[in-house]
């Protein structure tokens, strides 16, 4: 029934009711309903489909155009654009859907006033989104030209023990934004379907990219499939999704109590799909007999952490939970006694020992510099020492039990020191983060108070570089000389900063949220950030910076490395387009030892190889290609791979669709892309 017909029906009902015996309340209710319908008819006049709750809203105008020249694989000009509006701050309200006719590549329609998240959809094409759009009756909003990219469909089936499974909720989310900080807006980009009696599900109008597929049904384990690559216009038929029963785990820890006779604390961590992070899904104390139980778990990979009552991570175990699993963890430990001195004088400090397997134990020395406790294993441990606001990172030490079964550690720190203060561009003291470098390794990290003062002790004499960073600016790495008479005092003056604004988009102009962006210049250290749901990012750099190198690492797209130069786009965000042609760069690491090589493009500032890996929670990186090394999917171009500290470099020029391998001694080999 149209809204105009509905309005006449309500009016007719009111006239009929007036001739009968009816309560005044009923007549008022019908008149109110008439007012609502007439208000909604205002939007229907423009071809809109309005939900309840828009009565009394003033009409705003939004319009835009189509960009056929920059649209990809667009076989036709659509006759309408469907616009969905979610009112920001009122998540419980249903979305408003408006159908906007297209005339001569332009479209125009009316909507309520307010702030909305907007979805723009053309049947058969990938969807566009705009976030936090302000609609005002006094000012028409121009959405701008839309670049249409043809979409594709995805079909699949869900089963259990080989039989079709109905009523399974299947969700498809762009992988780059699947774990962004704004969960609500990420959910708006998610498509959902339920499997039918034959276990089938389908999605339409999917654009190019990498996606996360999740299937859920009460009583079954959630199934996730990450890095699902979609390449329109080809239709994708997915392999069957096998749903498994829920899992449980019964854990036994020996000894049953920690080193001070208190229950162990257990953390159960699960990798988050399409990210490099974990989430703690269960935690709690074990019983006095060392037992801990968790049920109603999704089957799959987990990490079990055993912590003592002080929160120290004592042991961790990676497990695959299927159904009714029993896990036993034996905590081996032995007593540890240690001392710490600076220039042969005992000091009070907080000491942390971290092992290669991730165990971390904290100790605190007394006025005599003595500390004691328990250690879980013999071998190499990396000490870090906290003095006031600074943390001194020391080289690994080897800890062994002595004849009496006790491990002994003597941390003898030299007497070198560095003091100083941080001031802003106007010479006023300011709080800042301080990094002290020995070569390219961070030796001390610290956070100053508001007075900007800092003092580092326990350092070897010699040359270092120090850097201060704050919201107001940074210093870059400044050479300093560490002496042993405590006379080294520096003033670190922050340089004024400016901001670079950018937006990461695909070839159709769609924003790419959650893109991992690495930024580095000759004046500043590497920084990492992520694009927002509009694909936007903002980076503060010293005002005198002349070049900035970026590496954009995003699932579903080849790595893009580029160099920006002044004026850095001014007030307009710099568009960074991903999704062009791809090539493969293989780095042969056989016979090499850390540090890992660095990679650059066109002789720009390099990035460490391991920073260019796609996000992944644990396990080997996706780029690992045994037994020789790692393969990166990159944009075509000329790349340099350099091994430190010798500075041996290899150069490879890679054509679209090809593969090139580089190794030390500047050897390169060409291979066809397979």
N, C-alpha and C positions, 0 to 999 in steps of 0.2 A: 504494500500500500504506500503511495507517495505521501509526503508530508502535507501537501495541500489537501488531498482527500482526507487524511487523518484529521486535519483541522476542521473541515466541514462536518465530519462525522461527530467530533466532540461537540461542535456547536449545535448540531441537530439533536444530539442526546440531551443537551441542556434544555433546549426548547421543549422537547417531549417531557422531560422531567418536571418542567415548571407547571405542566397541566396535571401532574399527579401529586399525591401526598409524599413529599420527600423532605428530608431534614435540611436545614440551612447548611450544615456542615458538608453534606454531600454536594450541594450546589457550588459551594466555595471550592471544594476539591476539583470539581469538573472545570470550573472557570480557571483555576490555576493550571490544570493540565492543558487547557486551550492556550494559555499564555506561553507555556513552554513550547508547544508544538509550533505556534506562530513564530517564536524566536528562532527555532531550529529551521523553519522554512526560509529564513533569511540566508542561511548558509546553503540550503538546497538549491536556491536560485542560481548559485554558481557551480552547481554540480557536486556539492559536498555531501558527505555522509557523516552526520554529526551525532555523537553519543549524548547521553543524558548529562546534565550538569553544566550546560553552556548557557542556560537562561540568563538574560540580563547582560551578557558579555558584549562589549563593543566590538565592532568588526574592524579588523586590520586587513591590509592587503599585502600579499607576497606574490612575487613573480620572478621569472627567470627566462632563460633561453637555452636552446640546444646548440652544441658546437659540433656539427657533422664532420668538419674537416679534421678535428682532433679525436673524434670518436673512432674506436677500433672495432672492426668486423661488424659494423652496424648495417644490417641489410635493409632497414626501412626507417622512416620517420614515424614515431609513435603518435597516436591521436590523443593521448592523455598521459598525465603523470599523477600517480597516487601519492599523496603526502600524508604521512602519519605524524601526529604531534603528541609528545608526552610532556605534560606540564611539569617543569622543574620545581621540586620541593613538595609535590603532591603525588607521591609514588603510588598511592592507593587508587587514584583516578584512572579509569581506562583511557586509552589513547583516542584522540580524535582523528578520523580518517577523512580526507578531502580528496575528491577526484577533480583534477584541474585539466581542462581541455587545452590541447596544443594547437595553435593557429600560426602558420608561417614561422615555425621554429621558435615561437614564444608561448609562454603560458602565464596564466594569471588566475588567482582565486582569493577568496576571503576566509579569514579565520578569527578566532577570538584574540583579544589582547593578552599579553603575558610573555613569560619566558619559557621557551620550549626546547626540547631535544627533537630534532626533525629527521625523519627518514623519507628519502625521495626514491620512489620505485617506479620503474617502467618495465612492464611485463616482458620477459625475455632477456633482460639486461641486469648487470650487477647493480646492487643498491648503493646509494650515496647517503651520507649522514652529515648533519650539521649539529653542533652541540651548543646549548645555551643561547639560542637565537631569541632576540628581543622583538616581539611583534607589537607595534604601536599604531593605533588608528590614525594618528596624525602624520605618520611617515611610512610610506610604502617600503617594503623590504625587498631588495634585489638579491636573490640567491646567487645570481651570476650564471655564466654559461656552464652547462653540464656536458661532460665528455662521456658518452655512452660506450660501455664495453660489454660486448655480448656475454651473457651468462651461460651456464651449462646446468645439467641436472645430475644428481647423484642418487643411485638406488642401491639398496642392499637388503639383507635379511638378517634376522636374529634367531638363534636357535639354542636349544639346551639338549645335550646328548644327541645331537643330530636331528631333533624334531623342532618344527617351527614354534616360536614363542610369541604370543600376542601380548598387546598392551605394554610393550616396553617403550619407555620414553627415550628417544634418541635425539641428541643435541649436536649441532654443528656450529663451531665458533672459530673465527679467524685466529690462528695460533698466536700471531704477534700480540693480540690484545687479550688473550684468554686469561691472563693473570695480572691485568693492570690494577692500579690502585682504585679506580672508579669501577667497582663491580657492577653497579646498576647500569651504566652505559655500555659496559662490555656485554651485559645480558641482553641489551636491546639489539645488539648485532648478532645475537645467537638465533639460529633457526631451530625449531623443534618439531618433531613428528612422533606419532605412536605407531608401532608395528601393528599390522592387521592380523587376521586369523591365520594367514600364511607366513607371518613373520616379516612381511615386507614393509619397508619404509622408503621415503623419497624426499629429496630437497630440490628446489628449482631456483633459477636465477642466481647461481653461485659464480662469483668472479674468480679470476686467477689468484692463486696464493697457496699458502700452507695452512691447514686447518686441524683443529682438534675435534675428534668425534668421541662422544661419551654416551653410553647406553646404561639406563638405570631401570630397575624394577624391584619393588619390595620383595624381600626374601632371597634376593640374588646379589652377587657381587657386582659392583659397578665395573664396566669394561671401558677402557680408554684406548684410543688409537691416535697417537700424535704424529706430526709431520706428514699429514695426509695431503699430498700434492695434487692440486686441481689445475688443469690446463684447458680452458675453454677453446674451441667449442665442443670438444669431444665429451661425450657422456661417460661418466664413470660408474662402473658396476663393481661394488666393493666385495671383497671376500666375506663370507658369513661371519657374523659376530657370535662367538660362543659364550653364553652366560654360564657362570659357575656358581655353585652354592657359596653361602657365606662361610668365612673361615674363623678359626679361633686358635689361640695359642696359650699354652701353659708353660710358664718359664720357671726354672729352678736355678737359683744362684747359690754357689758354694764358695766360701763359707756363707752361712745364712744371714749373718750380720756384718756390718762394715767394720772398719778398723777400730772404731770406738764403741762397738757394741750396739749400734743403732740399725734399724732396718734400711735396706738398700732402696733407693728411689729409681724407678724404671720409667724411661721415656720410649715410646714407640713412634718412630718417625716414618712417614711415607712420602715418596717423591711426588711433587706436584707435576702433572703432565705439562709438556711444552714449556718447561722452565728449568732453571738450574737450582731450584730451591726445594726444601722439604717442609712438611707440616707435621707437627706433633699431634697425632690422632688420639693417643691415650697416654696417660701418665698416672703414677700413683706409687705408693709404698708397697714393697713386698712384705709378706708375713714374717713372723719370727723364725719360720722354718725355711725362709728364702723363696717362697712360692709367690708367683704373680700370674693372674689370669686375665685375659682379654678375649671377648667374643663379639659376635656380630660384626666381623671385620670383612672388608673386601679382600678377596684373595689377591695375591701379588707380592711384589717386592717391598720389604721393610728394612729398617735399621733399628735394632734394639740397643738402647744405651743403658748402661748400669752406672748410676751415680751414687756417691756416698752421701751421708746426711748433710755435708757441707756444700753439696752441689758440684763437687769435682767429678768430671767424667772419667770413670775408672776403666770401663771396657765398653766396646761396641761390637755388634755382630750383625752382618747383613744376612737376611734370611728370606726365603720364598715361602710364604704361608699359603697353603692350599685348603686343608680342612683338618681340624682337630690335631694341630701340630704340637709336639712337645720339644722344647729347647732347653738345653742345660748350658750354663756358662760358669766355668770355674775361674775365680779371680785369684790369680797368683800374686803374692805380694811379699815384700821383705822390708825390714826397717831401714830407714834412711836417716843419716845424721850429716849435717852440713854446716859450713861457716861461710860468711861473706865479709869481705874487707874491701876498703877503698884506700889505696896508698898505705896498706898494712894496718889501717885502723878499722876496727869493727864498726858496722853500721846497722841501723834498723831499716828494714826494707820488706817489701812484699815480693816474693819469688814465685814464679810459675815455671814448671817443667812440663814441656809438651813433647810427646813421643811421635814417631812417624806414623803410628796407626791411629792417631787422633786423641789418645788419652791425655788428659791435662790435669795436673795436680798443683795445688797452691800451698805455699808455706809462708810463714812470717818469722823473720829473725828478731831476736831480742837485742837489748842494748849491747850485749857481748858478741853480736853477730852470729849467734847460733840458731839453727832451726832444725827441726826433726819431724818425722812422720813416716809414711809408708810409700813405697814405690811398687808399681805393678809388674815391672819387667826389667831385665837387664838390657843394655843396649844404648843407642844414641837418643839423647834428650836435648831439646833446645831450651835454654834458660832465657827468661825475660825478667827484668828487675824493675820494679816501680819505685821511683823516688818522687815523692810529692805528686806533681802533675805530669811527670815525664816517665816514659817506659823505655828502658835500655834493652835492645835486642842483641843477645850474645850469640856467638858461634856455638854449634852443637858440641856437647860433651859426651863422653862414654862413661856410663855408670855400671859398675860390677859389684857383686857381693864379695866381701872379704872373707877370710878364713872363718870368722865367727858368724858369718851370715848377714852381716850388716853392710849396706852400701854407704860409702862416704864421699861427700862432695865438698870441695873447697873452691869457692868462687873468689878469686883474687883479682880485683879490678884495679887498674892503674889509677894514677892521681890526676890525669888530665881533666880539665873542666872548661866549660863555656857558659858565660852569662851574657845577658842582654835584655833588650826590650823591643817591643814592636810599636810603631807609631803609624798613624794614617797619613794621607797625602798632605794634611794640614799640620803635621807634627804632633798631634795629640795621641796619647797612649790608647791602645785598643786591644781587645782580646783577639787572639788568632790561634790557628793551628801551626805548630812548628815541626818541620821535618829536618833531621840531620842526616846527610848522605855520606857514606863511605864508598866512593866509586858510585855505582848505581844502586847500591843496597841501602835501605833505610836502617840506620843504626839507632836513632832515637826518634820517637814520636811523642808530641806533647800538646797540651791545650793550656794556654795561659789564662790567667784571670783578667779582669777588666783593666788592670794596670799594665798589661802587656809584658810583665817581667817573666823571665825564665832563667833557669840555671841547671845545667847538665853536669853530672859528675861521673867518675868511673870510666873516663875515656882515655884511650891511647893518644899520645901526642902525634901531631902531624896534620896534614892538610885534609880539610873536609869542605863540603858545601852545605849551606843551610838555606831553608826556604820557609817563608811565612805566608799563610793564606788566610783570608778573611772575606766576608761579603763585600767589604769596601775595596778590595783589590788583592794583589799578591806581589811578591818581591822577585820571583824567579829564583834560581839557585845562585847564591852568593858565596864566593870562596872565603873560608875562614881558616885560621891556624890554631890548632889546639895546643896549649902549653900546660905544663904541670905545676905552675905557681898560681893558678886561679886568677890570672890577670887578664885573660881574654874576655873582652866585653864588647858587644856589638850592638848597634842600633839598626834594626831592620825597618826600613821605610817602605810602606806599601805604595805601589804605583797605582795611579788611578786606573780604573777598569771601564770597559765598555761591554755592551752585550751584542752577541750575534743571535739573531732569531732565524729559525729555519722551519721548514715543514717537509716531512717525508711523505711522498705520494707514489702511487704506482703509475704505469704508463697511461691510464685513463683519468688520472687526476684524483683518484680516490685516496684519502689519507690512510697511512699505515701506522696504526697505534702500536706501542710497545716495541718499536725498533730500538735495538741496542746501538748506541752511538758512542764511538770512541773519538776523543778530540785531543790533539797534541800540537804544540808549536815549539819553536826553538827557545821561547821565553818561559814556557810553563810545562808542567808535568802532564802526563796523560790523565784525562778525566773520562769517566763513564757516566752516561745518562741515558734516559729512555724517552722516546717521543710519547706525547699524550694521545688521547683518543682522536684529536684532530690532526695527528701526525706532527704536531708542533713541538719544538724544543727551544730552550734558551740557554746560552752559554756565556759566562762572564770571562773576559780575557783582559790582559793588560792593555791600556790605551795605545801603547806604542807598538803593539803586535803588527807585523807585516804580513804574515801568512799563518794559516791554521789548516792543519791536515785532519781530515775526518775519515773514519772507517765506519760504515754502516753495516751491521751484521744482523740479519733478520731471517727467520725461517721462511722458506719458500721463495727467496730471492737470492741472486748471486751477490757476493760481497761487493760493495762499491767503496773505493778509496778515491778521494778527491782533495784538492787543495783550494781553499778560499783565500781571496785577497781583498784589500780595502776597495770600496767602502763597505764591504760585508753586508750589502743589501739595505742599509739604512734602517728605516722604521718598518719596511716590508719584510716578511719572512722570506728567506731564500728557499726556492723550491728545489728539493733533491729527489730526483726521479729514480725509482728502482724498478727492475723487471725487464730490462733490455736483454740483449743476447748474452749468453753465458759461455764460459770456458772453464777449464780445470787446471789448477796449478798444483802439481805434486811436489812435495818437499821431501827428498830422500834424507832421512836422519840416521842411516846406518853408519856405525863407526864414530858417531858424534856423542859428546857429553854435554850436559847443561853448562852454561845457560843456553836456552833454546834460541834459534835464529830469529831475526827480525825481518819483517816484510814491509816493503814500501812500493809505491807506484810512481813512475816518472820521477824517481830520485827525490821524493818528498820525505818528510819526517817519518821514520819507520814505526811500526807497531810490533810488539812481541807476538810470535806465532800463536801462543796459547790464548791470547786475548781475542783472536779472530775465530775461535771455535763457536759454533752455535750453542745456545743454552741447553744444558742437559744435567739432570740431577744424579750425579754419581756415575760410576762406570766409565769405560773409555769414551772419548769424544766420538761423535758421529764421523768426524773427518779422518779417524784412524784407519789406515789401510795397511794391515800387516802383510809382510814383515818389515816393510821398508820405511814407512813414514806416515805422512798425512797429506790428504788431498782437499784443497779448498775449491769451492765453486765461486768463481770471480767473474767480473766483467772483463771482456777482452782488453788487452793493452800490454804495456811494458812494465814488468815487475822486477824488483831487486830483492834478493834474499841474502842477508849478511849474517855471518857467524861471529859473535864476539868471543874473546877479546881480540882475536887475531885480525878481525876485520876482513876476512875472506868473504867475497861477495860473488854471486852468480846473477846474471841478468837473463830474463826469459821474456820474449815477445810472443803473446798468445793470441791467435786468431779466434774469431767466433766459432764455437762448437768443437774446438780442438783441445788437446791435452798436452801439457809440457811438464817434464820432470827436471828439477834442479837438485844439485848436491854440492858438497864442498869441492874446492879446487875448480870452481867455475865450470863444471861439466853440466851440460843440459842435453836432454833427449826429447825428441818429438814422438808422440803417439797419437793415433786416431782416437777420438772420443768414442768410447764404447757404451 
